[in-house]
Amino acid sequence: MKGTLKVGAFNCKRSLPDTKFCKDHDIESQDLPIFGVVVNGELTKYENETTRQQPPSMKELHKFAIEKMPFDLVQMINHPSIIDERLHKAAIEQGKKGSILLLTDKYETSPKFASLVYQYRDHFVFGESRAKTLSMAQHFKVKKYPLLIAFLPKRGGKGFEVVRLEDVNQQEIGKWIDSLTSRNRSSSRTGRK
């Protein structure tokens, strides 16, 4: 889970921002500690109705945090014929720098990938092909899983530059995506560089 979640703490009386946060979310000092997850600015409080254990166990908090991960930001790509619609066109319509596809042998989206998708959601549309999908493996000539492929629109809007990350090391993925965001490519809709 390292690098997947950001953990923070607040004290309702420590500072004006903390006090405002508590007030905005109906949190009273006497109710602390409270655990929650913030995704897209929305707080979801942890509530344990069954055991009333205070504080919750690490296992319970882990399960709660994973359930709240933004997996919905990952497009399922199970055949090459849907790449254009779900990744290429979506990236152009949303004014993104491009799209990124993960080809994996896993059967579920990993929390680490969902975290990266959330972190870079303003720059790219993300897709995933799970469980060594044969048609995708053949189309992209996959030799080893996992494989990341970025599709960056070429200048003038004709085609895509394809950038592959074959040797996926979890600590390098963020740097690789950072290098893609810093490329001098313009989006066809926003003019960003």
C-alpha positions in Angstrom: 0.0 0.0 0.0 3.0 2.3 0.2 2.4 5.3 -2.0 -1.2 4.4 -2.6 -2.9 6.5 0.0 -2.0 9.8 1.6 -2.7 9.9 5.3 -3.4 13.1 7.2 -4.7 14.2 10.6 -6.5 17.2 11.8 -7.3 18.7 15.1 -10.6 20.7 15.2 -9.0 23.4 17.5 -5.5 23.6 16.0 -6.0 26.0 13.2 -8.6 27.9 11.2 -8.5 25.4 8.3 -8.9 22.5 10.6 -11.7 24.2 12.4 -13.4 25.0 9.1 -13.0 21.4 7.9 -14.6 20.1 11.1 -17.5 22.6 10.9 -18.1 21.9 7.2 -18.3 18.2 7.9 -20.3 18.4 11.2 -17.5 17.0 13.2 -17.5 17.8 16.9 -14.3 17.7 19.0 -15.9 15.2 21.5 -16.5 12.8 18.6 -12.8 12.4 17.8 -11.1 10.3 16.7 -12.9 10.0 13.4 -11.5 8.2 10.4 -12.5 8.9 6.9 -11.5 9.0 3.3 -11.5 12.1 1.0 -12.0 11.5 -2.7 -12.7 14.4 -5.1 -13.2 16.7 -2.1 -15.9 14.5 -0.6 -15.4 13.1 2.9 -16.8 9.6 3.7 -16.6 8.8 7.4 -15.7 5.4 8.6 -18.6 3.9 10.6 -18.3 0.5 12.2 -21.8 -0.5 13.1 -21.0 -4.1 14.1 -18.2 -3.9 16.7 -18.3 -0.3 17.8 -14.6 -0.8 18.4 -12.8 2.5 18.9 -10.4 3.0 17.1 -10.9 0.5 14.3 -8.3 -2.1 13.6 -5.7 -1.5 10.8 -7.4 -4.3 8.8 -10.8 -2.6 9.0 -9.3 0.8 8.0 -7.4 -0.8 5.1 -10.6 -2.5 3.8 -12.6 0.8 4.2 -9.9 2.8 2.3 -9.7 0.2 -0.6 -13.5 0.2 -0.9 -13.4 4.0 -1.4 -10.7 4.0 -4.1 -11.8 5.7 -7.3 -11.7 2.5 -9.5 -14.5 4.1 -11.7 -11.8 6.3 -13.4 -10.3 3.2 -15.1 -11.9 2.2 -18.4 -12.1 -1.5 -19.1 -10.4 -2.3 -22.4 -11.0 -5.9 -23.4 -10.5 -5.7 -27.1 -8.4 -3.5 -29.5 -11.6 -2.3 -31.3 -12.7 -0.2 -28.3 -9.4 1.6 -27.7 -10.3 4.4 -30.1 -13.7 5.2 -28.4 -12.8 4.7 -24.7 -9.2 6.1 -24.8 -8.3 8.1 -27.8 -11.6 10.0 -28.4 -12.3 10.4 -24.7 -8.8 12.0 -24.2 -9.4 14.5 -27.0 -13.0 15.3 -26.0 -11.9 15.9 -22.4 -8.8 18.0 -23.4 -6.3 15.5 -21.9 -2.7 15.1 -22.9 -3.5 11.6 -24.1 -4.3 8.2 -22.6 -2.6 5.4 -20.8 -3.4 1.7 -21.0 -2.3 -1.0 -18.5 -2.1 -4.5 -19.8 -1.9 -6.9 -16.8 -2.2 -10.6 -15.8 -4.2 -9.6 -12.7 -8.0 -10.1 -12.5 -8.8 -6.9 -10.5 -7.6 -3.3 -10.7 -4.8 -2.8 -8.1 -5.2 0.0 -5.5 -1.8 1.3 -6.7 -3.0 1.7 -10.3 -6.2 3.3 -9.1 -4.2 5.7 -7.0 -2.0 6.7 -10.0 -5.1 7.1 -12.1 -6.6 9.5 -9.5 -3.3 11.4 -9.2 -3.0 12.0 -13.0 -6.7 12.1 -13.9 -6.5 15.7 -15.1 -3.8 14.8 -17.6 -4.8 11.4 -19.0 -7.7 9.0 -19.6 -6.8 5.6 -18.2 -7.7 2.1 -19.3 -6.9 -1.4 -18.3 -6.9 -4.8 -19.9 -6.9 -7.6 -17.3 -6.2 -11.3 -17.1 -3.8 -11.5 -20.1 -6.6 -10.8 -22.7 -5.4 -12.7 -25.7 -6.6 -10.2 -28.4 -4.9 -7.3 -26.5 -1.7 -9.3 -26.0 -1.5 -10.1 -29.7 -2.3 -6.6 -30.8 0.4 -5.0 -28.6 2.9 -7.9 -28.9 3.1 -8.3 -25.1 6.1 -10.2 -24.0 5.9 -9.6 -20.2 3.2 -8.3 -17.8 2.5 -5.7 -16.6 2.9 -3.4 -19.6 2.0 0.3 -19.7 1.3 2.1 -23.0 0.8 5.8 -23.4 -0.9 7.2 -26.5 0.0 10.9 -27.1 -1.7 12.8 -29.9 0.7 13.9 -32.5 0.9 17.6 -33.5 -1.8 18.4 -36.1 -4.0 15.6 -34.7 -2.9 12.9 -37.1 -2.3 9.7 -35.1 -0.6 9.0 -31.8 2.9 8.7 -30.5 3.0 5.4 -28.7 5.3 5.2 -25.6 5.7 1.9 -23.9 7.0 1.1 -20.4 8.0 -2.5 -20.6 9.8 -3.0 -17.3 7.2 -1.7 -14.9 8.7 -0.9 -11.5 6.3 0.6 -9.1 8.6 3.4 -8.1 9.2 4.3 -11.7 5.6 4.6 -12.9 5.0 8.0 -11.4 8.3 9.3 -12.9 7.3 7.9 -16.3 3.9 9.5 -16.2 5.5 12.8 -15.0 7.8 12.6 -18.1 4.7 12.2 -20.3 3.0 15.2 -18.7 6.0 17.4 -19.3 6.3 16.6 -23.0 5.8 19.6 -25.2 2.5 18.2 -26.8 -0.5 20.4 -27.3 -4.0 19.1 -26.7 -6.3 19.6 -29.7 -9.0 21.2 -27.6 -7.3 23.1 -24.9 -4.0 24.3 -26.5 -2.1 23.2 -23.3 1.5 22.4 -23.7 
